[in-house]
Amino acid sequence: STAPGSEISFEIEGTQMALLVHKGNDQGTIEYSVDGGPFQTLSLYRGDRAQNNSALQTIGKFDEAARHLVVIRHSDKTSPESSGNRVELRMLLTAGFSAGKE
């Protein structure tokens, strides 16, 4: 995304969730909320020019597997050192699914 204010929401099930994000010198900031909790801020800025700037960020850990609502939005905040405000989310990973019930 290159548009601050853009937002995505989805439900997942599990005991852990993480985002695989791109970090770089032209990246901005995201804010995320899990289950209606307060928004947490995650800067995607990284000052070096490494070719592979993927980073895994845990955004939730829970005692029991359950459905969770995740909201991620492109923040208008950015690092002063960043040359842009891009946001690249690569993947959402979940773990700890509950066994199916009959």
C-alpha positions as CSV (number, residue, x, y, z in Angstrom):
1,S,0.0,0.0,0.0
2,T,1.1,3.6,-0.6
3,A,-2.1,5.0,0.9
4,P,-2.1,5.8,4.6
5,G,-5.5,4.9,6.1
6,S,-5.8,1.7,4.0
7,E,-7.1,-1.0,6.3
8,I,-7.6,-4.8,6.1
9,S,-9.4,-7.0,8.7
10,F,-9.8,-10.8,8.9
11,E,-10.5,-13.6,11.3
12,I,-7.9,-16.3,12.0
13,E,-7.8,-19.3,14.4
14,G,-4.9,-20.4,16.5
15,T,-2.7,-19.7,19.5
16,Q,-0.1,-17.6,17.8
17,M,0.0,-15.3,14.8
18,A,2.8,-13.4,13.1
19,L,3.2,-11.1,10.1
20,L,6.0,-11.5,7.5
21,V,6.7,-7.9,6.4
22,H,9.1,-6.1,4.1
23,K,11.4,-3.7,5.9
24,G,13.4,-1.1,3.9
25,N,14.5,2.5,3.7
26,D,11.3,3.6,1.9
27,Q,8.9,1.9,4.2
28,G,6.3,3.4,6.5
29,T,4.4,2.2,9.6
30,I,1.5,-0.1,10.3
31,E,-0.8,-0.3,13.3
32,Y,-2.5,-3.5,14.2
33,S,-5.2,-4.6,16.7
34,V,-6.2,-8.1,17.8
35,D,-9.7,-8.8,19.1
36,G,-10.6,-5.1,19.5
37,G,-7.6,-4.3,21.7
38,P,-5.6,-1.1,21.4
39,F,-3.6,-0.6,18.2
40,Q,0.1,-1.4,18.4
41,T,2.6,0.4,16.1
42,L,5.2,-1.4,14.0
43,S,7.7,0.6,11.9
44,L,8.8,-1.1,8.7
45,Y,11.7,1.3,8.2
46,R,15.2,-0.3,8.0
47,G,18.1,1.9,7.1
48,D,20.4,-0.6,5.4
49,R,20.2,-1.7,1.8
50,A,20.2,-5.5,2.3
51,Q,18.4,-7.3,-0.6
52,N,16.3,-9.5,1.6
53,N,14.6,-7.3,4.2
54,S,11.8,-9.7,5.3
55,A,11.1,-9.7,9.0
56,L,8.8,-11.9,11.1
57,Q,6.8,-10.0,13.7
58,T,4.7,-11.8,16.3
59,I,1.4,-10.0,16.8
60,G,-0.4,-12.3,19.1
61,K,0.0,-15.3,21.6
62,F,-2.9,-16.9,23.3
63,D,-3.4,-19.7,25.9
64,E,-6.0,-21.6,23.8
65,A,-6.8,-21.9,20.1
66,A,-9.8,-19.6,19.2
67,R,-11.0,-17.3,16.5
68,H,-9.4,-13.9,16.6
69,L,-10.2,-10.7,14.7
70,V,-7.1,-8.9,13.3
71,V,-7.2,-5.3,11.9
72,I,-4.1,-3.9,10.2
73,R,-4.0,-0.3,8.9
74,H,-1.4,1.7,7.0
75,S,-0.4,4.5,9.4
76,D,0.3,8.1,8.4
77,K,3.3,8.0,10.8
78,T,6.7,7.2,9.4
79,S,10.3,7.3,10.5
80,P,11.9,10.7,9.7
81,E,14.8,8.7,8.0
82,S,12.5,6.9,5.6
83,S,12.4,8.1,2.0
84,G,8.8,7.0,1.7
85,N,5.7,5.6,3.4
86,R,5.2,2.2,1.6
87,V,3.8,-0.8,3.4
88,E,4.4,-4.3,2.1
89,L,2.8,-7.2,4.0
90,R,4.0,-10.5,2.7
91,M,2.2,-13.1,4.7
92,L,0.2,-13.8,7.9
93,L,1.2,-17.0,9.7
94,T,-0.8,-18.8,12.4
95,A,0.0,-21.8,14.6
96,G,-1.8,-23.8,17.2
97,F,-5.0,-24.8,15.5
98,S,-7.6,-26.6,17.6
99,A,-8.6,-30.1,16.6
100,G,-11.9,-30.3,14.7
101,K,-15.0,-31.1,16.8
102,E,-17.7,-33.4,15.7
